[in-house]
């Protein structure tokens, strides 16, 4: 039993998963049909459920507090569990709903490739946090990573008593700037809609204090500190868990959806790699190894032995995607992508998938502060997208006599593209996971050497080759022993026996293009059989005749 499963024993009793056929989808789902969302063309949960009927194998891993199912689509021919698998996760950060849309579209494309599915299984979870994803369709629109659990974010014993407020009644929760010479913000010199931090060393004077749009509803002198916003899927996992922080939950994997996915990964030993859609991108912004920390008992950095492979896969992704100037990715806290590598031991790749492209301007701006927001405003204008709320004065009871304005970038618009771009993006990401599947390790038994030693004893030297690119497991998977090891066994002829050792042995990790050897000493002649396998790598077998 793994350390993870021992930890689960300390949690409340687990849910019992329900399984669904494609023609027997949840009867308790809301009525079918997409609602009007923050960005046109995206599917709400009900419309998403309707799309699942296109797939032959759909199952539920559990039901959330909001009564929605966490679905997994299985794409395979034959027996899925007998082939190496890639898990595709959509929208692990719920406001990044583009990830859910892209995962679903990728599943539709991959389902058509039977030749690929003959050798690789794909598990696809488009909406791992379906409750939080519905914030995309609820006014006032606000980025809401948490599920439907009521939380006490300021820990005063009263959950959700000070959420953001839509002060200007425009249906969007944006930002609020309050006139304040102690700052720290000032208007951008080239575009007063953009706020930047004032630098006193440059003789700049602050003019605004900035916060999320809202009032001090509970009268404690703080603003929007307790939205009761639930538990965020991407902050509830065991690696680098952010104890007591907003969105982290009462404990690690406390939620139905996070525990469902963690159990699914641990129960499916054939998952070799995990690809996630997440702002915690490590394909455009690859993780870096840290040789100085390599000897630490607790691993928190990419291992050096894995770095060449993740760097190479990142280069392949960049070539396929073709994008540039991707926003930087902050280190996750309790994130799924990091958990998948550091605790589950899988190759773990995450892609933002889309970001606002750079829009050149002449002359080139000399002020680099606020450049991303200024660029977003230029792109909105170029594409005629209504993604910004102009700063508008409001009367604010908490700031009598002070100028208060509401405005800023609309929620979701920095993370999610126009719906017309989703199909093209899905094809690019399909191409990447197909390439990833081609890079998976592949086992084969080479030319076996049989030597007759006399007295009916044979030395059988078995070379096991990895003809794929990736090693048979990540170095992290080998370190934390979460990956199922390679095994080699010999089925002996009748009445034969081994002179020493055992008939089934564990092999060490094999690099791509490399091999390892094992020697069996067999006493007795006849037909034998060699088999090498690991769930996440596949298998090979070869008959032998000892004579």
Helices and strands as residue ranges (DSSP letters): H 3-8, H 45-51, G 52-54, E 58-63, E 69-75, G 80-82, E 85-89, H 98-110, H 114-117, E 121-125, H 130-133, G 134-137, E 175-179, E 185-187, E 195-197, G 200-202, E 208-212, G 233-235, H 256-267, E 271-277, G 291-293, H 304-321, H 336-342, E 347-351, H 371-382, E 388-393, E 404-409, G 419-421, H 422-439, E 443-445, E 449-454, E 457-466, H 475-480, E 486-491, E 497-498, E 504-507, E 515-523, E 526-534, E 538-546
